[in-house]
């Protein structure tokens, strides 16, 4: 969501060890979340792009981001804010609704075996 696509950008932004970053990116590619695309001469440069499957994670990622804005100490929060690109307003809080659009809370959910 922050627009990063190259290994070096992820490395600089995340500050994790190279082997950990490489393993995580490889897992995201093998899971079908990212696609690794060659953009340099002779395979020297790659970019990571979200697949359709990865883009479907958008609502969950927004929910996690919003949770962190509420519960994570400010010094450990994301360094960016997310906005609707058309209105430039903050994105509404992600909610779960029933079929009649009534908001549901944790205690309203029943989990049954398939």
KEDREN-866768 format. One record per residue (C-alpha): residue number from 1; y, z, x; residue in three letters. Coordinates in pm, 1 decimal. Layout:
<loke NUM,<Y,Z,X>,"ALA">
...
//
This chain:
<loke 1,<0.0,0.0,0.0>,"UNK">
<loke 2,<230.5,31.4,299.0>,"UNK">
<loke 3,<188.3,-332.1,402.0>,"UNK">
<loke 4,<-11.3,-277.9,721.8>,"UNK">
<loke 5,<-266.1,-544.0,808.4>,"UNK">
<loke 6,<-329.4,-545.7,1184.3>,"UNK">
<loke 7,<-536.7,-307.5,1392.9>,"UNK">
<loke 8,<-237.2,-216.5,1611.2>,"UNK">
<loke 9,<-29.8,-132.1,1301.8>,"UNK">
<loke 10,<-303.6,93.9,1165.3>,"UNK">
<loke 11,<-345.9,257.4,1505.7>,"UNK">
<loke 12,<27.3,330.4,1541.9>,"UNK">
<loke 13,<65.2,450.2,1183.2>,"UNK">
<loke 14,<-245.1,669.1,1161.8>,"UNK">
<loke 15,<-260.6,813.5,1511.7>,"UNK">
<loke 16,<-641.2,833.0,1518.2>,"UNK">
<loke 17,<-870.6,759.5,1811.0>,"UNK">
<loke 18,<-953.6,390.9,1861.4>,"UNK">
<loke 19,<-1327.1,438.1,1808.0>,"UNK">
<loke 20,<-1269.1,623.2,1480.1>,"UNK">
<loke 21,<-1024.6,359.4,1354.7>,"UNK">
<loke 22,<-1262.0,78.2,1455.1>,"UNK">
<loke 23,<-1554.1,247.4,1276.6>,"UNK">
<loke 24,<-1350.4,309.8,961.8>,"UNK">
<loke 25,<-1219.6,-46.2,947.8>,"UNK">
<loke 26,<-1571.9,-180.1,1003.1>,"UNK">
<loke 27,<-1700.1,36.4,716.3>,"UNK">
<loke 28,<-1420.8,-84.0,488.4>,"UNK">
<loke 29,<-1508.6,-445.1,575.7>,"UNK">
<loke 30,<-1884.3,-393.2,529.2>,"UNK">
<loke 31,<-1815.3,-215.9,196.9>,"UNK">
<loke 32,<-1618.4,-513.5,70.9>,"UNK">
<loke 33,<-1285.5,-327.9,53.7>,"UNK">
<loke 34,<-1120.2,-525.5,336.8>,"UNK">
<loke 35,<-1175.8,-875.4,464.6>,"UNK">
<loke 36,<-1126.0,-930.1,837.7>,"UNK">
<loke 37,<-944.1,-1259.2,893.3>,"UNK">
<loke 38,<-886.7,-1433.6,1225.1>,"UNK">
<loke 39,<-518.9,-1520.5,1273.6>,"UNK">
<loke 40,<-495.4,-1566.1,1650.4>,"UNK">
<loke 41,<-608.2,-1820.1,1903.9>,"UNK">
<loke 42,<-973.6,-1788.4,2008.5>,"UNK">
<loke 43,<-1038.5,-1485.5,1788.9>,"UNK">
<loke 44,<-787.8,-1267.9,1970.3>,"UNK">
<loke 45,<-598.6,-1152.7,1659.7>,"UNK">
<loke 46,<-724.0,-1033.3,1324.6>,"UNK">
<loke 47,<-568.3,-909.7,1005.1>,"UNK">
<loke 48,<-729.5,-694.0,741.5>,"UNK">
<loke 49,<-664.3,-800.1,382.8>,"UNK">
<loke 50,<-770.6,-622.8,66.9>,"UNK">
<loke 51,<-1043.5,-798.9,-127.7>,"UNK">
<loke 52,<-1046.8,-807.5,-507.5>,"UNK">
<loke 53,<-1272.0,-502.4,-491.4>,"UNK">
<loke 54,<-1019.4,-326.5,-267.7>,"UNK">
<loke 55,<-730.9,-413.2,-497.9>,"UNK">
<loke 56,<-924.7,-259.7,-788.1>,"UNK">
<loke 57,<-889.5,74.2,-605.7>,"UNK">
<loke 58,<-511.4,60.7,-665.1>,"UNK">
<loke 59,<-500.2,305.9,-961.9>,"UNK">
<loke 60,<-713.0,556.5,-771.7>,"UNK">
<loke 61,<-499.2,526.6,-459.0>,"UNK">
<loke 62,<-182.1,582.4,-663.3>,"UNK">
<loke 63,<-342.4,888.7,-825.5>,"UNK">
<loke 64,<-437.3,1031.4,-483.9>,"UNK">
<loke 65,<-88.2,959.2,-352.1>,"UNK">
<loke 66,<67.6,1135.2,-652.2>,"UNK">
<loke 67,<-169.3,1430.2,-611.1>,"UNK">
<loke 68,<-65.8,1460.9,-245.2>,"UNK">
<loke 69,<303.3,1455.9,-338.3>,"UNK">
<loke 70,<238.4,1761.2,-554.9>,"UNK">
<loke 71,<-13.3,1960.2,-348.8>,"UNK">
<loke 72,<9.6,1864.1,20.4>,"UNK">
<loke 73,<272.8,2042.3,231.8>,"UNK">
<loke 74,<571.4,1814.0,285.1>,"UNK">
<loke 75,<521.7,1783.9,661.2>,"UNK">
<loke 76,<173.8,1637.1,603.3>,"UNK">
<loke 77,<260.9,1395.4,321.8>,"UNK">
<loke 78,<284.0,1021.3,344.5>,"UNK">
<loke 79,<595.7,889.8,515.0>,"UNK">
<loke 80,<663.1,640.3,236.6>,"UNK">
<loke 81,<741.3,653.4,-133.4>,"UNK">
<loke 82,<604.0,407.3,-387.8>,"UNK">
<loke 83,<820.0,228.4,-644.3>,"UNK">
<loke 84,<785.5,-39.6,-908.5>,"UNK">
<loke 85,<906.9,-351.6,-724.1>,"UNK">
<loke 86,<1084.7,-485.3,-1035.3>,"UNK">
<loke 87,<1272.8,-177.2,-1157.8>,"UNK">
<loke 88,<1285.7,4.2,-821.1>,"UNK">
<loke 89,<1189.6,320.3,-1012.7>,"UNK">
<loke 90,<912.1,559.8,-906.2>,"UNK">
<loke 91,<572.8,471.7,-1054.0>,"UNK">
<loke 92,<474.4,677.4,-1359.0>,"UNK">
<loke 93,<216.7,949.6,-1310.0>,"UNK">
<loke 94,<-136.6,813.7,-1344.6>,"UNK">
<loke 95,<-306.5,953.7,-1653.4>,"UNK">
<loke 96,<-641.7,914.7,-1828.3>,"UNK">
<loke 97,<-639.6,834.2,-2200.0>,"UNK">
<loke 98,<-895.6,821.6,-2478.7>,"UNK">
<loke 99,<-941.0,507.3,-2689.4>,"UNK">
<loke 100,<-653.0,609.9,-2918.5>,"UNK">
<loke 101,<-419.3,659.1,-2616.5>,"UNK">
<loke 102,<-427.3,1038.5,-2635.4>,"UNK">
<loke 103,<-392.3,1181.3,-2281.1>,"UNK">
<loke 104,<-709.2,1353.1,-2162.8>,"UNK">
<loke 105,<-731.2,1653.0,-1932.9>,"UNK">
<loke 106,<-1018.9,1767.3,-1712.6>,"UNK">
<loke 107,<-1164.8,1995.0,-1982.7>,"UNK">
<loke 108,<-1164.4,1707.0,-2236.2>,"UNK">
<loke 109,<-1427.5,1508.3,-2043.5>,"UNK">
<loke 110,<-1799.7,1520.8,-2110.1>,"UNK">
<loke 111,<-2033.2,1369.4,-1854.1>,"UNK">
<loke 112,<-2373.2,1252.9,-1983.2>,"UNK">
<loke 113,<-2661.1,1077.8,-1805.9>,"UNK">
<loke 114,<-2683.6,701.1,-1857.3>,"UNK">
//
